[in-house]
Amino acid sequence: MTLLLIGHDANRAGAQLVLLQLMRLLREQDVQMHLLLGEGGALLPDYKALAPVTIWPAEPTHVVGPLADKVLGKLGMWESRNRKQREARQIDIRQQLGLDSVDLVLVNTVTSGHWFGQLELPKTTPVITFVHELAMSVRMYTRPEELRYLLDHTTHMLAVSKATASYYVESHGFDPTKITLFTLIDTPTLQQNVLKAQQADLNAGTGKALMRQLGIPPDAVVVGGCGNAEWRKGNDLFVNLARLVTNLAPAAPIYFVWVGMPKGIYREELWLDVQKAWLTERVHFVEPTPDVLQYMSRFSMFALTSREDPYPLVVLEAGLCEVPVICFAGAGGSPELVEADAGVVVPYLHLDGMAHAIVALADDSERVKQLGTRLREKILDRHPAEQGVAVLLTLFDKLKSERGKG
């Protein structure tokens, strides 16, 4: 089988990491793959170690040059020249990807629909779209016409949660009979990485050292957050949450650490809030790092302040570190996993409820341990990696068979 995978970039974020895990597991099953990316990123070497990678060529600023383009425009020749260059790029991409010999296409994220729509695949090629986005992300990262084209050409959809599946059915009219709930987590590898982080902390005090560098005392209760610096992730809510918790329990040693906050204007704006709220000792921002699990293993609990997150990888990482999760109902699929026995689910944007839950758990280490242990059990029970790959390979065979009959 020859599988074409399409991703929007190689940045170190949830959907991209899931794609990397998927490629590793498919490689073990001897599936031949080629990856098309819209842009590069930190994970590009990891992708290249598993399959050939083609990055979509950037659109040239000019057909010939600034002055020559003006001349061509006046002569009425610019459009035809531009069209010929686009066609030449299309031919080159088709040759690089071997589109006519591809058995199946898997589009990872609807954002990747931008590049999918330009491929002109054979109509008989089955297309699987792996959706990780809900309404906010769809509005931010797709164009309506590109999303419509992708969904119209999707043979089968993989949705990371019930909430995600419902969104595409209710908001975009996608056929629910063509949707499979599919959340891939390479549990053996992730467990191994968690164990390495915990062992490093045990042997060399790595995690303790990271907390010490932030000025956090060893007996502190650490509330973690993780993810991109953007409004959808609720970085601002994380700061507000710290203020509420400090108001409720000013003497309690509760600290807040967000991992994944790069330097930039948004961070500076958030930090201004932290300063004006007198929280500089309690709130800490850490830049994006591959050592997320080193921090995660030292968290006491994880606050998922996302306004929208279909089924974030960080929740699975937290769970395997036995860190209970506090999240919002109606913000994605995490409540489907957390429920009432592996953390706390509060009403949407109910920061007061989240703050009270944190203060209560900070004073009940036994309860924290119970919730964290249960979250880990549920992840291992619901997301065995082998079963996930088996489901996917069965779907591949089914679609290939249906293509043959067609």
N, C-alpha and C positions, 0 to 999 in steps of 0.2 A: 504494500500500500504506500502511495505517495501522498503526503499530507502537506498542504500549504497552510501555515499559520500566519495570521496578520495581527500585529500589535501596534499601538500608537507611538510608543517610545520604549526606551530601556532604562527609565528611571527606577530607583529603588522605592517602589510603592506597592500597595496591596495587589492590584490586578496583575502587575508585571511580575511580581514574585510568584503568584499563583501560576502564571504562564511558565515560568522557569521550572517550577515543581512539576507541572504537567509534562514539559518536554523531557525532564529527567526520567520520569516514569515511562513515557512512551518510548524513549531510547532503549530502556531495558526490555521492551517488547518488540524491538527491532523494527519499529515504524520509521520509515524514511520521511524526513521532515525538511522543509525549507521555510525560513522565517522572513517575512516582510515587515519592516518597521518604518513608521513614518519619520522617526528621529532616533538618534542614538541615546546614550546615557550610561550610567555606572554599571549596569548589568550586561552591557554589550559583550564583554569577554566571556561571561558565563554562558550567554546564549550561543556564542560562536563555538564554544567547546562542545556543544551538543548538536549543532546543525549549521548548514550554510545560512548566512544572514545577508539579506539585501536591504539597504536603506534607501527609501524613495528619494530620488534626486531632488534637491531644492529647486524651486522654480527660479529661472534666471531673471535678474532684474530687467534686462533688456534683450530683445531679439538679436540685435547686432551691437548697438551702443546708443547712448543718449541722442547724439546728433543724427546718426544714421536712422534710428527709429522714427525721428520726426520727418526725415526725408521720405522714408517708406510710407509713412502715414499720409503725407501730402500726395504721394503718387498712387495711393490706394492699394499698396502692396503689403502693408504691414500685417494685415489679418491673415492673408494666405501664407506668408512667411512664418508667422507665429504658429499657424495650424500645422504646417509641415514639421516644425520643430517638435510640437507636442506629439504628433504621430510617430516621429522618429524615437522619441523617448518611450512611447508606448511599446513599440516594437522591441526596443532594447530590454525593457522590463519583462515583456512576455518571454523573451529568450532566456533571460537570467533565471526566471522563475519556472520555466518549462510548463506554462499554463495548460497547454494542450494535453499534457500527460499527467496532470494532477487528478488524483482520484477523489479528493475531498478537500474542502476549505473550512478552516475553523477561524472565525473572527473573534478575537479576544477583546472585548469591550465595544460598545456601540460607537465610541469615539473613533475607532479604527475604520468605521464605515466611510470616512472621508477618502481613504485610499482604496478600499474595496470597490467603491463606486466607479473608480477610474480603470479597473482591470479588464472589463469586458470579457468575463469568463464565459466558457461554453454554457449554454442554457441547461445542459444535462448534469452539470457538476453540482453535487449536493453541497449545501452551505450550512454549517452549524454556527450560530452566533451565541457566544458566551457572554451573558449580560451581567455586568457588575454595577450598573448605574440606575439610579432612581431619578425622579423628576428634576431635582436641582442640577444634578450632573448633566442630565440630558440637555437642559437649557444652556448650561455653561459650555459644554464641550462638543455639541453636535449642531448641525444645521437641520431644520425640519425636512428639507428635500433629501438630504443624505441619509437621515434616519429612516425616512419612508422607503427609500430605495433599498436600503439594507434589509429592513423587515419584510418587504415584499419579495425579496430574493432569498430569504432565510427558509431553508427546508425544515430545520429543527432548532429549537432554542434551549440552551442550558441556562437556568436561573439559579442564582446562589442562595435564594431564600424564597419562602412563600410570599413575603411582602414584595419582593422583586417581580416574581411571576405575576402577581395580581396587578401590579402597575402596568405591565405591558399588555395584559388582557383588557383591563378597564380603560386605560388611557390611549392605547394604540390599536385596539381591536385584534390583537394577535390570537390565533387559535389555541386555546388552552390544551387541546389534545396533542399539540406539537411542542409541548414544553416538558422538560425533565428537570426536576430539582437536582442540582449538582454542585456540591461544594467540595472542592479538592483540597486536601491538606496532606502533605507528605509526612504523615505522623512519625514514621521511623526516623527520618532525617531531622525533623523538628525536635523530636524528643532527644535525639542525640545532641543536638545543638544546645538544648536547654540543660542537659546533663553536663555538657562541657562548661557552660557558663556557671552552673552551680558548683562544679568541681573546682573551677578556677577561683571562685570566691572562697571556697573552703580551704584550698591549699595556699593561695597567695593573697586572699583578701581583695580580689579584683573589684567585685561589686562594692564592697565596703569602702575601698579606696575612691571609687567614683563618687560615692555619697560624701565622703570626707572632703573631696575636692570642691564640692558644692557648698560645704559648710554645714552639712546636715549631721546631727549627732547620731551615734550608733543606736540609741534607743528610740529614735523617732518613728512615727507612723508616716509612711511615705505614700501619698496618693499620686499615681502615675497617669500620664496622658501621653499619647503618641500619634503622630500623623503629620500630614502636610500642614503648612501654615496657610490656611484659607478659611474664609467665613463658614463654609459648609462643615468643616471639622469642629467648629465651636471653640477655637482657641480663646476667644474673648469670654465665652461662657466659663471656661476653665479658670480664668482669672477672677471672674465674678464669684465663682464657686469658692475659691480660696478666701475671698473676702467674707462670704457668708459663714463659712466654717470657722474662721478666726473670730467672727462676732459671737458665734454660739459657744465656742470653747477657746477663749483667748489664752488660757494657761496650758492647753493641751499641746504636746509637741507634734503637731501635724504639719507636714510639709508637702509641697506640690512640685512635681517635676514633669515637664513636657519634653519629650524626646522627638526631634524632627523639626525644630524651629530654626531655619537658616537666618543669617544676618540679612537685614533689609528694612525697608520702610515699615512694613506691617509689624515686624518684631519690635521696631523702635516705638511704634504707636502703642502696642500692647504693653511694652515695658514702661511707658509713661504712666499708664494706668496703675501698673504695679507700684511704681514709685509714689504716685499721689495717694495711693491707698495704704502706704506704709507696709508693703508686703515684700520688700526686697530680700528679707531674710527667709521668708516662707515660700516664695515662688521662684522656680528656676527654669530657664529655657536651655535646652541642649540642642546643638546643631545636628542635622541628619548624620547618622553613623551606622555602620554595619554591625555595631556592638549593641544593638537594641536589647538583646536578651540579657546582657550584663546588667543593664538598668532594670529590666523587667523582673529579674530574679530578686531584686532588692525592694520591689514595690510591695506594700502591704495590701493595697487594693488598687483597682484600675477604674478611673472615671472616664467613660465614653461620653464625651459631651457633644458628639456629632449631631448636627441638625438632621443629617442624612448620611447613612452608611449602610449599604445593602447587606453585607455580612463580612465585616472587616477582619483581616488576617490578624490584627493585633489582639483581638478578643480571643482568638484561638491560641496565640502565643501566650497571652496572660493566663489562660486556663491551663495550659500545659506546665506553666510555672506555678500552678496552684494559687493564682491570684484571683480573688473574686472580682466580678465586674458590676459596676453600677451604670445603668444606661437609661435612655428615654424610650418610653413606649411611642410607637408611631414614627420612629426615626430610621427604620430599616429592619433587618432580620435578626439582630442580636437578641432581642427579647425572646425569640423562638428557642434560643439555646439557653439563655440565662434562666428564664422562668423565675420561680420563687425559691428554688433550692440551690442556686449556684451564684447568687449575687442579689442585686436589688434592681427592680424595674420601677421607675417613677413616671408619672404622667409627663407628656411632652413639654420640655422647657421648664419643668417644675424644679428649679434650682434649689428652692427651699427644701423640698423633699429629698433631693440628692445630698444636700448639706447635712440634714438631720440623720440620714442613713450613714454618712461617713463618720459623724461624731459618735453615733451609737456603735458602729463597728470598731472604731478606734479604742473603745473601752471594753471590747469583747473579743479578745484574741482567739478564744476557742471557737466562736461563731465564724470568725474570719477563716480559720483553718478548715472548718466543716464545709463552708461554701466553696472555698478554693479546691478542696479535694473533690467535691461533687462536680465542679465544672470540668476538671480534668477527666473524671470518669465519663462524663457525658460526651466529651469531645472524642475520646478513644472509642466509645461505643457507637457513636453516630457517624464518625468520619474515618473509618479504616481506609488507608490509602489504596490497598489492593482492590477492595470492593469498588472504589471510585473508578479506578482504571478499567476494571472489568465491565462496569456499566458503560463506560465510554467506548471501549472496543466493541461491545455488543451493538451499540448504536452505529458505530462506523460500518460494521458488517451489514447491518440492516439497510442503511442508506445506500451502500454500494450495491446490494442485491436489488433494491428497488430501482436503482439507476439502470442496472442491467436489463431488468424487465421492461423498463420504459424504452 
